[in-house]
Amino acid sequence: MALIKLGGVVTQISGKIGGQTFGTSASGAYMKNSGTPRKSITLLQRSKMSAMATTAQAWRALTQEQRDVFNAASPDYPYLNRVGETKFYSGYAIFTKLRNNALNVSFSGIPVPLPKVSFSPLVGVEVDEGGMGLQILADSGAEASVSYRLFCTRPSSLGLSSPYKNFFFVAAMSGTQLAGTFNFDLRFTSKFGPYVGDTKFFYRLDAISTSTGQSLKGIASGSYTF
């Protein structure tokens, strides 16, 4: 469904109306005809659909008092919608986000909708090629109670200036591992194949609290040139 932000006249529109999709790119607003994908769903899509189903079952299994806790936490979880307006996640949306984050770090209990957690900034995050290949480390800021997830883009032309959204999950590591030196060379080449010179990739670290499941996307990011 399209979102329309009204001014003196319609000034922003995003979503679908009938057979058209509206959106905004770097070049401005656009409209295109909506199509039906012909390809069958992938294994990743199947796993996400399965996770959505089990999360819905877990929500229904909560008592009303437990659901009320998540509903009451809504003011602590704002977000910007597609037309730049501040909205708040519903109790069910908060439960879904926290539960999925917690499952990523093998936390199987009921997540706690605490106010947004503050993560220590990572200082001196670097990627380099050590004796065993690609590795990442942080000079300071890595927390033992936080799990960090590394996302990378495919090696590409040196002329590429922005990764846009083409990040792929590569590895998860503890704060202790990140504070030392974490080698991810095998995971990287298993995902993208052998790397060659005169290419570069972009990387991003996300932080997840292992006690609450709360996360911060892009706590550190950068690029590395081969």
C-alpha positions as CSV (number, residue, x, y, z in Angstrom):
1,M,0.0,0.0,0.0
2,A,1.3,3.4,-0.9
3,L,2.2,6.0,1.7
4,I,1.3,9.6,0.7
5,K,2.6,12.7,2.6
6,L,0.4,15.7,2.0
7,G,1.6,19.2,1.7
8,G,-0.1,22.0,-0.3
9,V,-0.2,19.2,-2.9
10,V,1.0,15.6,-2.8
11,T,4.8,15.9,-2.2
12,Q,5.9,12.4,-1.5
13,I,4.6,8.9,-2.3
14,S,6.0,5.5,-1.7
15,G,4.6,2.0,-2.1
16,K,2.0,0.4,-4.4
17,I,-1.2,1.6,-5.9
18,G,-2.9,-0.7,-8.3
19,G,-0.4,-2.1,-10.7
20,Q,2.2,0.7,-10.0
21,T,5.0,0.9,-7.5
22,F,6.2,4.3,-6.3
23,G,9.6,5.0,-4.7
24,T,12.5,7.3,-4.3
25,S,16.0,6.7,-5.6
26,A,19.2,8.8,-5.7
27,S,17.7,10.5,-8.9
28,G,14.4,11.3,-7.2
29,A,10.9,9.9,-7.1
30,Y,9.9,7.2,-9.6
31,M,7.0,5.0,-10.6
32,K,7.2,1.6,-12.3
33,N,4.8,-1.2,-13.2
34,S,4.6,-3.9,-10.6
35,G,5.4,-7.4,-11.7
36,T,5.1,-10.9,-10.4
37,P,8.4,-12.7,-9.8
38,R,8.8,-15.8,-12.0
39,K,11.5,-17.5,-10.0
40,S,10.7,-19.9,-7.2
41,I,11.5,-18.7,-3.7
42,T,15.1,-19.3,-2.5
43,L,16.2,-21.3,0.6
44,L,16.9,-18.0,2.4
45,Q,13.4,-16.8,1.7
46,R,12.0,-20.1,2.9
47,S,14.0,-19.8,6.2
48,K,12.7,-16.2,6.7
49,M,9.2,-17.3,6.1
50,S,9.6,-20.1,8.6
51,A,11.1,-17.7,11.1
52,M,8.1,-15.4,10.7
53,A,5.7,-18.3,11.3
54,T,7.5,-19.5,14.5
55,T,7.7,-16.0,15.8
56,A,3.9,-15.5,15.3
57,Q,3.4,-18.8,17.2
58,A,5.7,-17.6,20.0
59,W,3.8,-14.3,20.2
60,R,0.5,-16.1,20.6
61,A,2.0,-18.3,23.3
62,L,2.7,-15.3,25.5
63,T,0.4,-14.4,28.3
64,Q,-1.6,-11.1,27.9
65,E,0.6,-9.6,30.7
66,Q,3.7,-10.4,28.7
67,R,2.3,-8.9,25.5
68,D,1.3,-5.8,27.4
69,V,5.0,-5.3,28.3
70,F,6.0,-5.3,24.7
71,N,3.1,-3.0,23.8
72,A,4.0,-0.5,26.5
73,A,7.6,-0.4,25.2
74,S,6.5,1.1,21.8
75,P,7.6,4.7,22.6
76,D,11.1,3.4,23.1
77,Y,11.3,2.1,19.6
78,P,10.8,4.9,17.0
79,Y,11.7,4.5,13.3
80,L,11.4,6.6,10.1
81,N,8.8,5.4,7.6
82,R,9.3,5.6,3.8
83,V,8.3,9.3,3.6
84,G,10.5,10.4,6.5
85,E,7.9,10.5,9.3
86,T,8.6,9.2,12.8
87,K,6.5,6.2,13.7
88,F,6.7,3.6,16.5
89,Y,7.0,-0.1,16.3
90,S,4.1,-2.1,17.6
91,G,4.5,-4.5,20.5
92,Y,4.4,-7.5,18.1
93,A,7.0,-5.8,15.8
94,I,9.3,-5.2,18.8
95,F,9.0,-8.8,19.9
96,T,9.7,-10.0,16.4
97,K,12.9,-7.9,16.0
98,L,14.3,-8.8,19.4
99,R,13.4,-12.5,19.1
100,N,15.1,-12.8,15.7
101,N,18.2,-10.9,16.9
102,A,18.4,-13.1,20.0
103,L,18.1,-16.3,17.9
104,N,21.1,-15.1,15.8
105,V,23.2,-15.3,18.9
106,S,21.7,-18.6,20.2
107,F,19.5,-16.9,22.9
108,S,16.4,-19.1,23.3
109,G,14.6,-17.3,26.1
110,I,11.9,-14.6,25.8
111,P,13.5,-11.3,24.8
112,V,13.2,-8.3,27.1
113,P,11.8,-5.0,25.6
114,L,14.2,-2.7,27.5
115,P,14.8,0.9,26.4
116,K,17.3,1.1,23.6
117,V,20.7,-0.2,24.8
118,S,23.8,1.9,24.3
119,F,26.8,0.2,22.7
120,S,30.3,1.4,23.2
121,P,31.7,2.9,20.0
122,L,34.3,0.7,18.3
123,V,37.7,2.5,17.9
124,G,40.4,1.7,15.3
125,V,38.5,-1.0,13.4
126,E,40.8,-2.3,10.7
127,V,40.7,-5.1,8.0
128,D,44.1,-6.3,6.7
129,E,45.7,-9.4,5.2
130,G,47.8,-11.1,7.9
131,G,49.8,-14.3,7.6
132,M,46.6,-16.3,7.5
133,G,44.6,-14.0,5.1
134,L,41.9,-11.5,5.8
135,Q,41.4,-10.5,9.4
136,I,39.6,-7.8,11.4
137,L,40.3,-6.2,14.7
138,A,39.3,-3.3,16.9
139,D,41.7,-1.3,19.0
140,S,39.1,-0.6,21.7
141,G,35.4,-0.5,22.4
142,A,34.6,-4.2,21.8
143,E,32.4,-5.5,24.6
144,A,32.4,-9.1,26.0
145,S,28.5,-8.9,26.4
146,V,28.1,-8.1,22.7
147,S,28.2,-10.3,19.6
148,Y,29.4,-8.7,16.4
149,R,28.2,-9.8,12.9
150,L,30.4,-9.0,9.9
151,F,28.8,-8.2,6.5
152,C,30.8,-7.7,3.3
153,T,30.2,-6.9,-0.3
154,R,31.6,-8.8,-3.2
155,P,35.0,-7.7,-4.4
156,S,34.4,-5.1,-7.1
157,S,36.0,-2.3,-9.1
158,L,38.1,0.2,-7.4
159,G,35.9,2.9,-8.9
160,L,32.9,1.9,-6.9
161,S,32.3,4.6,-4.3
162,S,29.3,3.2,-2.4
163,P,28.2,-0.3,-1.4
164,Y,24.5,0.6,-1.5
165,K,22.7,-2.5,0.0
166,N,24.8,-5.3,-1.4
167,F,26.0,-6.7,1.9
168,F,26.2,-10.4,2.7
169,F,26.7,-12.0,6.1
170,V,30.2,-13.4,6.4
171,A,30.9,-14.2,10.1
172,A,29.9,-13.7,13.7
173,M,32.4,-13.1,16.5
174,S,32.4,-12.3,20.2
175,G,33.7,-9.0,21.6
176,T,36.8,-10.9,22.9
177,Q,37.5,-12.2,19.4
178,L,37.1,-8.7,17.9
179,A,39.4,-7.2,20.5
180,G,42.1,-9.6,19.4
181,T,42.4,-10.5,15.8
182,F,39.6,-12.4,14.1
183,N,40.4,-14.2,10.9
184,F,37.6,-14.5,8.3
185,D,39.5,-15.3,5.2
186,L,38.0,-18.8,4.7
187,R,34.5,-17.6,5.3
188,F,35.1,-14.7,2.8
189,T,36.5,-16.9,0.0
190,S,33.8,-19.6,0.6
191,K,31.2,-16.9,0.1
192,F,32.7,-14.9,-2.8
193,G,35.5,-17.1,-4.2
194,P,39.3,-16.3,-4.4
195,Y,40.0,-12.6,-4.4
196,V,42.3,-10.9,-6.9
197,G,44.3,-7.7,-6.9
198,D,43.0,-4.2,-7.9
199,T,39.6,-4.9,-6.4
200,K,38.0,-3.8,-3.1
201,F,35.1,-4.7,-0.9
202,F,33.1,-2.8,1.7
203,Y,32.4,-4.2,5.2
204,R,30.0,-3.4,8.0
205,L,29.8,-4.6,11.6
206,D,26.5,-4.9,13.4
207,A,26.3,-5.2,17.2
208,I,23.9,-7.5,19.1
209,S,23.5,-7.5,22.9
210,T,23.6,-11.2,24.0
211,S,21.5,-10.4,27.1
212,T,18.6,-8.7,25.4
213,G,18.8,-9.3,21.7
214,Q,18.9,-5.5,20.9
215,S,21.1,-4.5,18.0
216,L,22.8,-1.6,16.3
217,K,23.3,-1.8,12.6
218,G,26.6,-0.4,11.3
219,I,28.5,0.2,14.5
220,A,31.5,0.3,12.3
221,S,32.1,0.2,8.5
222,G,34.7,0.7,5.9
223,S,36.4,-0.7,2.8
224,Y,39.5,-2.8,2.0
225,T,41.5,-2.8,-1.2
226,F,43.4,-5.8,-2.4
